[in-house]
Amino acid sequence: MKLNIEGLLVYFPYDYIYPEQYSYMLELKRTLDAKGHGVLEMPSGTGKTISLLSLIVAYQKAYPLEVTKLVYCSRTVPEIEKVVEELRKLMDYYAKQTGVKNDFLALALSSRKNLCIHPEVSSLRFGKEVDGKCHSLTASYIRAQHHSNPCQPVCQFFEEFDAVGRQVPIPPGIFNLDDLKDFGRRKGWCPYFLARYAILHANIVVYSYHYLLDPKIADLVSKELAKKSVVVFDEAHNIDNVCIDSMSVNITRRTLDRCQTNVETLQNTISRIKETDAAKLREEYMRLVEGLKEANVARETDIYLSNPVLPDEILQEAVPGSIRTAEHFVGFIKRFLEYLKARLRIHHVVQESAPQFLKDIYEKVCIDRKPLRFCAERLRSLLRTLEIADIADFSAITLISHFATLVSTYSKGNLYDYDFHQKTPTIANPVLHFSCMDPSIAIKPVFGRFQSVIITSGTLSPLDIYPRILDFRPVTMASFTMTLARTCLCPLIVGRGNDQVAMTSKFETREDFAVIRNYGNLLLEMSAIVPDGIVAFFTSYIYMENIVASWYEQGILENIQRNKLIFIETQDAAETSMALEKYQEACENGRGAILLSVARGKVSEGIDFVHHFGRAVIMFGVPYVYTQSRILKARLEYLRDQFQIRENDFLTFDAMRHAAQCVGRAIRGKTDYGLMIFADKRYARADKRGKLPRWIQEHLTDGSLNLTIDETVQLSKHFLRQMAQPFRREDQLGLSLLTLEQLQSEDMLQKIAQIAQQA
Amino acid sequence: MASLSEEVLLVVKRVRQRKQDGTLYLMAERIAWGPEGKDRFTVSHLYADIRCQKISPDGKAKIQLQLILHTGESTTFHFSNGSTALKDRDATKELLQQLLPKFKKKANKELEEKNRMLQEDPVLFQLYKDLVVSQVISAEEFWANRLSLNTVEHSLSNNSKQEVGISAAFLADIRPQTDGCNGLRYNLTSDIIESIFRTYPTVKQKYAENVPHNLTEKEFWTRFFQSHYFHRDRISTGQQDIFSECAKQDEKGLKSMVTQGVKNPMVDLLLLEDKTLDEVRDCHGAGGRPTDAPSDQASETSSTDGNSRDSDFFQLPLKKVKLQESIEYDDLQGDSGRKTIALNLKKSDRYSHGPIPLQSQHYTTSQDIINSISIIQHEMRNYKPRLTQVMSSNAASSAITALSPGGLLMQGGGQQTINQLVPTDVQIELKHLYTAAGELLRHFWSCFPVNTPFLEDKLMGHLEEMLQAAYSKFQVWQTRRMMRKT
């Protein structure tokens, strides 16, 4: 259908529309009009992606000069591919309606592992290996050597692409990962480099968060993206953690040992080159004297996305003299390495702020702050000059250089904390955690550069916390509910067992025999009444192990097995994938199954349980993060000092967003239905309940708080019986599903206006 | 003794049946019992008739063996030969155990199968009655021609019948009972054993290897349960345990499954993450300076490896399907989404009218009808009542009766098809004749090409007779029909 969103003609590739989709597009349009950032929460399964794409594509077509590019970031590879497929649907619809051939170029970008078509390289199993092997075939000096010595192997796909690929632009169309590979095979070009090149002129780019947030990757891939782009972060409820991870460094003794070998290799290479090709080193020296002026010019003229690892001030200066020559720099790194080694020899936990660390390093080995800041850049230049073939080998020294730059750059304002930390008390295995406390550092360049950044997810409640922790000022913040013709979700809070013993995963009582038994009874009872699949989430792997062990001893597990098959998530991804597939098989053939899983685990973050794959989700306990961790404590302290966010508020917020993520896995649309069982009495408290997304909270009545197991079973039975009735389009039409005419009616528009709740 | 010529496999003396002493004979095809001092059997069962045997538990005073027949009857033998009674019973049991399964498979299978086919297929049954019972062709011939069909059909019907699954709780259901003195007793039925074998194929293998030469059945199961309950969550057990190997094999199977990976890319957690290694260069690619391309690439013929390509093509469709599935919103889509298969009719008239008697000369096609309807509709639309020139009410009512079903003008109209003209019994008879004749013709044509003397004989000799017989039958029917008409 064709929609009129405040004067903008939007093609929507379906015959019907959900009211909240219309409302969502309205808010989105206002955000784009204002050229500002937005935070939008809409339940999963209400067609968020297609609404986003429809509106932004329409906007791009209407105002090609205002918005030149859409950068869509999602979290997982399947998600990325889904987005591209939805986009394909939209573009097909455009072509059908307008009769004009699609002139948009949209493509997905992923790591080499998912795009490589080189027969040998692509058969490697791990992404790291693929990257390393690829580099050893495509590095510029390898290719130069190939020029003089044809026996040196190179990648013919890259050669082909390099020879002609850049002159001929990739034709308009929608290119998913497999399409890129096909295209690459047909042309004989490397799809990965083709995609990386093509994102510069593509109208729509879909890739993972890291390509924009991780400074090491963003600098290579996304540096030149146009300023007039709209950036969308989908499934963004965890974005702060991604930011923090991308700016944090962990250093172990192993890293240092490997770094040591790296340094030696560097030294040898330098002395060899000095004998053979001294001019090369001299050339580099001159370049460094010139400074990083080029980069500076580029950034000032807004061509480049700035890189938080390479702060602006550095660009204006030349590389300090002390590390300008190759030997001096290697000596410098050696000294730094020795210092780190000495620090890792300690046997107790130390926590320091960055300035303390810098002061210490100055006193002990006379290393100044300034050269430290140039470490990353200097190493990069050196590796390039020395023509190192396999960069995968040099990851250790690269890590150290990043650490050096980060610790010296963000010392102001106490942005970083790091600590020395013994993991196992008996074996000394010190780890240096350099933890970023402030997620806003990594994302700041993104907010600063692009005109509109949209943060969206099914679970972003409470909305106001994201602008605070990410330090930006949105023009719109809205939460949308799910309009429902029938209440297809049933959140229930179970607080007690039938014996009236409180059910909770609180630390003091979680090992309590009665609590574990009641949890078991809950699962047993539910397994008897819920058809097909049940997913149960625990707060941690250890807790799950303990509980399952004692269920086994008590014979509860055996009784559950009478009703359904049981599958368990483990920390091994391959094993869990297998379990997942078998779980689905068991659900498909009517046998029914239970998946025991862990909140914050891979399953809870990336796998949907549509329809019969998840008729009930049980959340055993409140998934608080492990609060004794020093890193977390430091972060909480930082949040309190910088943003005035109380520790408890943040912890609850974090736990509730994960709980909401877990239970939300079962509902993927209005024709779907599922029970959401929160098995912990603490959920009934207002401060917990209030942090659940609005679309769940709405259906939490007073009658569904603090139930016993029996009451839960009764309510669930009633709900399931109702949901099992046939559900037709007519039941939805006019309420939660609209035709174009219905959408245009006056009172419907009024109703729609109420769907969005501004925060 | 009628069956002295039979091979006697085992003779057990002093076996009581209905409080009478006697001797039990196990022969090649049947089990028989005769009372003491008489030379005839009062009890005789073909092995094929026996469904199963049951034995009294160890330790009971009476040592008995019960045979249960397919009909539901049962016969109990009491072994009363004092000290050797138990041995006698076990010997009988063992032998029966070996013999029964053989007969179960072979005996009666054919007859049962024929019976089943006749019961399940009324048309075939009728055909059988018409051709075999009325002795147009012999039963062998009738079945000989069916047999090839038979096997095909058999396998088909076997496939469509679902196997009974294994109860999830079968292990939980084998509740051991305490026997009062710190021991456990398990009651195993053949169903449970079957379930165990199906769940753990390796156990079945072990059973075949060890029972009865290394272990007795009882010992085997005792060990199984000890090991099962003790080691359920342990992989590495002692070497002396015969089941430790089973556990290891299971583990190996699981491991190989894991290494094979999953087929559905949407649940593959290994593929979720998309994070590239930090790269330490910018020499080419998106932001890099273009390097001079070497021009000697012509020497490199692009040879793509067939393997990787194949696997890709293999994987693609499933992935595409799963992706499409995951982005579909069935309630947002219009109704057009449901795909139906159009009925492809060569002559739609035949389909909508069915067979009609040939005497109705005026054959109207549906196009004619549609045309006339549209003409009438058109006329109706332009109809202006001329109230001054109406018909008389008599004339009008007679016109209405003439136009009503059964009226003057409605006779011979479409609806009266052959099934209304001919009485049902004649119809049924005709149908039978038709199928019987069809069957005979099938026999006739299946003789071609004539490449064996048997076929030639069949063709020349009695097929002609048969067809003759069939024709005379038809003649009878014809005359009867004529008689009825007149």
Interface residues (C-beta under 8 A of the other chain):
Chain A: Y14 D15 Y16 I17 Y18 G47 T49 I50 T76 V77 P78 I80 E81 K82 E85 E86 K89 S110 S111 R112 N114 I117 P119 E120 S122 S123 G127 K128 D131 G132 H135 T138 A139 S140 R143 H146 H147 P150 Q156 F157 E159 E160 D162 A163 R166 D178 K181 R185 G188 F193 R196 Y197 I199 L200 Y207 S208 H210 D214 K216 I217 D219 L220 V221 K223 E224 L379 R380 L383 R384 I391 A392 F394 S395 T398 L399 H402 Y552 E558 N559 Q561 R562 N563 K564 L565 D572 A573 A574 E575 T576 S577 M578 L580 E581 Q584 R591 K602 V603 E605 G606 I607 D608 V610 G669 K670 T671 R729 Q732 L737
Chain B: A168 A169 L171 A172 D233 L254 M257 V258 T259 G261 V262 K263 N264 P265 M266 V267 D268 L269 L270 L271 L272 E273 D274 K275 T276 L277 D278 E279 V280 R281 D282 C283 H284 G285 A286 G287 P290 T291 A293 P294 D296 Q297 S299 E300 S302 S303 T304 D305 N307 S308 R309 D312 L316 K319 K320 L323 Q324 S326 I327 Y329 D330 D331 L332 Q333 G334
